[in-house]
């Protein structure tokens, strides 16, 4: 199996280039103003335009309305939309049908019950991204640098293609892969020198660790 690697929260041409050079299969752009990784749709479109073939652009949206979503698809032309708010299966399925863009849904995993309930997205999304739930004090649905109990995924019968996020960094990604068998791993804050500032050396180290794990 070729493991896929997503580097999320990129905001500069230099860090996009670093992710591509390191072998990332996906790069993520966050369009959510409260996030320190926020980029405008114009900025996301510019960063996306420089991607080589074979590397997919993921645009992260949080409870975006119809107009914002339509404008985002038109301007950025993402390969994937990652829904990271409280979007319903029905809403995601509608966006997917109307745009033809691959759809991912991030799920904050609190318990085995969360995993069971995630089956309701079957047929509505192309991939579920299992993430840590946000801390109560955080205004961000993701990118908080916290993890969850990977053992919950070890025996889960996945009904939908999936990936793993939440507190991943160069030091723990191999362990996470061995514990879960994740076909895709996704990192953001664990690759930063400061909130929103990606470190090219950490990007390279993460990709190398993920590629050679287990």
Secondary structure by P-SEA (a helix, b strand, c coil): cbbbbbbcccccaaaaaaaaaacccbbbbbccccccccccaaaaaaaaaaccccbbbbbbbccccaaaaaaaaaaccccbbbbcccccaaaaaaaaaacccbbbbbbbcccaaaaaacccccccccbbbbbcccccccccccccccccccccccccccccccccccccccccaaaaaaaccccbbbbccccccccccccaaaaaaaaaaaaacc
